[in-house]
Amino acid sequence: MKRNSIYSLLVFGLFFSWVFSGVVTQLSMGVLSSNDLGFFFGLSLATGGFFAVIFFFTFRTVRNKYFGGEKETEYKPSRKFSIVAAALMTISIIGSTTGSYSVGKEKAEAARADAKRKDESARALAERQEKEKQRLAAMTPEEREAEAKQKAESAVAPIIQEGKAMLKRWREREAWATAKMAGKNLKEPDSKMVKKQEWADVKAHLSTIKNTQPRYQEAQDLLAAMAVEDKKTAVTNAVFQAAGRVEARKDFAKNLENAFIEKRMNTDVSASGSKNTVLRIKWALASKVSAHDLSKSDVLESAETAGFKKVIFTDGYDFQVYWDLKPKTE
């Protein structure tokens, strides 16, 4: 056998013995089960083979580059080589066994401690269950029924308390916001602003209380009160949105006037009427022709989208035409 192959076999043996010795050590300590032996044996072979192949090609590359690439001759390991190889294998096995033993010892101790904890927990649970069984057996049916009601009450009490606190907090913030909008200078409540998710979570918790549980009607009353607050909020939001659209129509008129001026048309555009739903365009040169052009442009469509109900086009004197629109919102 050639020198490179023998050296590669030695590398294989070193890494194989290192991994497999550790596996056998932990197997003997009970950290690994016998079912794992096949997997780790294959892992040991793969590790040894991987490093042996790397060494084989590295050794050959170095020989070809620095030693002329002469053909390898047959090589018979000397006694000195055999002694060194045996010493290296022994060191590998002892080192792996020692290192693996310390790791395995820690794992084994941890496993024993975990098993002890589980056993103690199981015994404690069994003792508690037995004591509870004896306690219930010593009670009268009336006492058991009363205790069951008390437990049911304890289960729903935090949910009811949470609902009451949330509703109170909501109303405090709502009253302060309403007063502030009315121009009153009131001290802001210490409670934090209610977030949508918080509100929704409390409603969901209240909804979990079934009609067979105590305080069910109280939970339903809280849900009804929260629904009323939701409706108030929806109305308020609708009012704010409507007010915003009224102001937006004023901006629309101003922007349209600027657009006409950019086209060198000296116009006056204004929003008037209830909720600013009438758009009035005044141009001294207004005529049937210009009114026809206006009706073909996108002005009417844009005005309808903005919420205008009527568009008036006039010269400010005798000529005037108008278009009735049907906006989806005001």
N, C-alpha and C positions, 0 to 999 in steps of 0.2 A: 504494500500500500504506500502511496506517495505521502510525502511529508505534510503537504497542505491538508490532505484529507484526515490524517491522524490528528493534526492540531485542531482541525474543525470538530472532530469527534470529541476531543478533550473539552472544547468550549461548550459543545452540546451537553456533555456529561455534567459540567459544572453548573450550568443554568438549570438543567433538568433536576439535578440533585438538590439545588437550592430551593426550588419551588416545591418539589414533591416531598422533601423532608419536612418542610413547614406544614404541608397538608396532613401528612401522617401524624405529626406531633399534635395538631389541633384535633384530628380525628380520635386519637387515643385519649385526649382530654375531654371528649364529649362535646366540644364546641361545634364540630361538623358531624353530620350523620353519614352513615355508610352509603346512603343514596347519592351523596355528593361526590363520592370517590371517583366515579367514572369521569365526571366533568372536570375535576381538578387534575386527574391523570392526563386527560387530553390537553388541558391548559399547560401542564408541565412540559409535555412533548412539544407543543407549539412554541413555548417560550424558548426551550433549548434549540429547536430547529431554526427559529428566527435569528438568534444570535450566531448560531453556527454558520448559517448561510452568509450573513453579513461578514463574519470573519473570513470565510473561504474566499469570497470575491475581493475583499480588501487585501488579504495576503497575496493573492494572485496578481492584483493590480500593482502592488508595491514591488513584487518580484520582477514583473515584466518591465516596469519603468526604471528601476534602479539597478537591477542585476541582469540586464540583457535579455530577459525572457527565455533563459535556457530551459530546455525540457527537463521536467522533474524526473528524477530517477527513483527507483524503489527505495523505501526508507524503512529500516527496522529500528524501532525505538530502543534506545540504549537503556542500561540499568539506571543511569542517572535521571533520564527522562521519566522512566517509570516511577522512580521514587518521588520526583517532583510532582508528577501527575496525581499519584496516590495522596501526597500531602495536600495538594490543592483540593482534591475531592473531599478529603477528611475535614479540612477547614470549612469548605462549603457546607457540608452536612451539619457539622457542629454549630457553625454560625447560624444557619437557618433554624436548626432545632432550638438553640438558645433564644434567639429573637422571637420565634414563633411561640415558644413556651410562655414567655412573659406576656405577649399579646393575648394568647389563649387563656392564660390564667386570669387576666383582667376580664375577658369576655365571659369566662366560666363563672367568675365571682358575680359579675353583673347579672348573668342569667339566673344564678341561684337566688340572688337578692330579689330579682323581679318575680321569680316563681314564689318566693316566700311572701312578698307583698300581696301577690294575687291570692295566695292561699289564705293569708290573714284577712284580706278583704272579703273573700268568699265566706269564711267562717263568721266574720262580724256581721255580714249581711244575713246569713242563715240565723244567727242569734237574734238579730233585730226582728226578722220575720217571725221567729218562734215567739218572742216576747209580745209582738203585736197581735199574733194569733191568740195567745193566752189572754191578753188584755181585752180583746174584742169578745172572747168567749165569756169573760167574767161580767160583761156589760149586759144590761137589759135591752130589749129591742128599742125601747123608747130612747135610751141613752145613745145607742148606735145611730138611730135616725137623727137625733139632735146633733151628734158629732158630724154626720154626713152633711147636714145643712150648714153647719159652721164652716166646714171645709169648702163647700160650694160658695159660700158668702166670701170667704177669704180669697178665693180664686178670682172673683169678679170685682171685688172692692177696689183694687188698684186701677182697673180699667175705668170704673165709674169716676174715681178721683181724678184720673188723668183727663177724662172728658170734661169734668166740671172746671178744672184748672185751665184747660185750653179755651173753653167757651168764655170764661171770665177774662182771660188774657186778650182774647180777640175783641171783646166788647170794650175793654179799657182802651185798646189802641184805636178802635173805630170811633169811640166818643171823642178822643183827643184829636184825631184827624178831622172829624166833622167840625169841631170847635175851631180848629186852626184855620180851616177853609172859610169859616164864618168871620174870621178876623179877630177871634178871641186869643189872647196870649195866655195859654194854660201851660202848666209844667208838664213836660213829657213824662208818661208813665215809666216806672222803673223796669217794667216787663219788656222783654225783647219782642221785636216784630215777629209775627207768626208767618212761618214759611209755608208755602203750598204743600210741600211734602209732609211737614209736621201735621198740618190740618187733615190731610188725606189719611195719614197713618192712624190718627186718633179715631177717625170715623170707621176705619177698617177694624180697629180693635173693638169698638163698641158693637159693631155688626156681628162679632163672633159670639156674643152672648145670646144663647138660645132661649126660646120661650119656656123651656123646662128649668131654666136656671133662675136663682133668686135675682132680684133687682132688674129683671128683664124690662119691665115697663119703664123704669128709670133710664135705662140705656136707650130705649126708644124715644123717650122725651128729649134726651140730649141730642139724639140724631135729628129729631124734628126741629129743635132749636138751631142746630147747625145748618140744616137745610134752609131755614128762614134767613140766616146770615148769608148763606151762599146766594140766595135770590137778591138780597139787598146789594151785595157786591156786584152781581151781574147788572142790576139796574144802574148802579153808580158808574160802572165801567161803560155802559151804553151811553149814559149822559155825557161822560167825558169824551167818548169817541165822537158823539154827535157834535159837541162843542168844537172839537178839533176839526171836524169836517166843515163847520160853518166858517171858521177862521181860514181854513185851507181854500175855500171858495173866494175869499177876498184876495188871497195870494194868487189864485188862478187868474182873476181879473187883472191884477197888476202885471203879471207876467205876460198875459195876452196883449195888453196895451204896449208893453215894451217890444213885443215881437212885431206888432204893426208899425211902431215907430222905426224899427230897424229896416222895415220895408218902405220907409219914407211915406207912411200913411199917418197923418196927424189925427189920431183917434183918442177918445176918452172912453175907457172901459171901466165899468163898475159892477159890483155885486150888491143887490138890494132885495127888498121884500122879506117875507118871513123866512128866517134862517138863511138869508142870503142866497135864495134859490132862483133869483131872476138876474140874468146876465144882460146888461145894457151896453151896446156898442154904438157910440156916437161918432159919426164921420161926416164932415161937411159935404163931401162928394158922394154920399150914399145914393144909390140909384138901383133900378131893377137889375141892371147888368151886374153891378158889384154885389147885390144881394144874391143873385144866382151863383156867382163865383164863390161867395161865402158858404152857400148851402152845399156846394160840391167839395169844399175843403174838409179837413178833419176837425174844424173848430167845433161844430155841433156835436160830433161824437165825443170829443174830449170833454165838452161842457156837460154832456149827459153823464159821463163816467164820474165827473167831479160832483154830481148831485144837483145840477141846475135843472129846474123844471121848465124854464122859458128863456129864450134868447131873443132880445129885441135889437133890431138894427135900424138906426134912424140917422137923419141928417141934422136933427135938432130942431127942425121946422115942420115942413109939410109931409116929408117922406118918412114912412115907417112900415116895417114888416116885422113879423115875429114867428117863431117856431116853438111849438109845444113839445117838450121832451118828456121822456118817461124814465127817470133815473131809478136804479135799484135801491139806492140808499139816499138819505138826506144828510 
